[in-house]
């Protein structure tokens, strides 16, 4: 055995204690950690012949990298849609690493991790008040969740033409309709060979909306002359968290033949709260749904789920089964996740979600959602009242899309604001206007954070 590896194994408890203490120091001071950095770290591109050992490697990490790690899991990182990690999720993630399971089978093969994943999917279905006829699993993020759902949709489309696209390749133009698809959906269409530029764009609803226009949707469907199609709809658009009218879409199903996919990466969490669940009313009728857990569930990164109606399981298996792999057994005889999603080897991604769901329950997440929305509304109120800023769109849930009264100052304002390290927000474009987007999904964020940030915003604005 390598001597460094043998030594590290002998002092593993000491190593883990050092890492635990460092982790606690980071979390205890997270509210003060800078949200951005301009420092550049010089890369090392040659591996030494002799290893350093874990403690020396930790020391080097602390010298070179740790001081410039930004507080992206902290309360004032409002860029993109970045959640934090609950204490329970941290515990689950550590244990997922320690137990190091390759999550596949729900029974047999000496492995219970698949059962944990199936149970966690059921817990999430319960949290979202979804019916029990959805099957689901964990993937790395919304991109892979959209990919998984749309891959099954692709197979469904082929079957409408009596063809097997998974085996024989795409031989028909696949019709996809959407109004404001997320870039990850377009990326998925590209990876699936459907084509990211082949989306038939549906107009948005009248008024200051990003939701699809039902009248124009019907018009676009009619132009397909009875051809099957895939509809990608939104439960929370990127800029404004707008929601498509799911009840209206569902009424179209009796008349038209289509696969209905909902990208609910973070907007789906509206279902957790009686105050906001009306936003997703009717979503349970979709064929597939994407939800991103490392956003509003507040678990570590590389955690998202797909929900696909159980009636489509054969299509799903046709899309992802490991053909010509006798050592994996017959997928029809023994359930294994490796026949139902893109990855084969995969860690126990469900465990952080299982821990946090079991720890805080429905009421815990209801409060988390409502607290985040309350903070969102307090920030939106500041934007509306201050003469230097203005809202670009209504606040539907947990994101504020705004601009400056002098739109040309948006870029320098945001650059200077983010450079303070007190907050991080991202630029955007909304209906031709330069804007800024602030998303609130972190369980740590409070109105005190909003007060601190708005004070900084006023200071920066006065310097321009």
Buried (B, 14 or more C-beta within 10 A) or exposed (E): EEEBEEBBEEBEEEBEEBEEEBEEEBBEEBBEBBBBEEEEEEEEEEEEEEBEBBBEBBEEEEEEEEEEEBBBBBBBBBBBBBBBBBEBBBBBBBBBEEEEBBBBBBEEBEBBBBBBBBBBBBBBBEBBBBEEEBBBBBBBBBBBBBBBBBBBBBBBBBBBEEBBBBEEEBEEEBBBBBBBBBEBBBBBBBBBEBBBEEBBEBEBBEEBBBBBBBEBBBEBBEEBEEBBBBBBBBBBBBBBBBBBBBEBBBEBBEEBBBBBBBBBBBBBBBBBBEEBBEBBBBBBBBBBBBBBBBBBBBBBBBBBBBBBBEEBBEBBBBBBBBEEEEEBBEBEEBBBBBBBBBBBEBBBBBBBBBBBBEBBEBEBBBBBBBBBBEBBBBBBBBBEEBEBBBBBBEBBBBBBBBBBEEEEBBEEBBEBBBBBBBBBBBBBEBEEBBBBBBBBBBBBBBEEBBEBBBEBBEEBBEEE
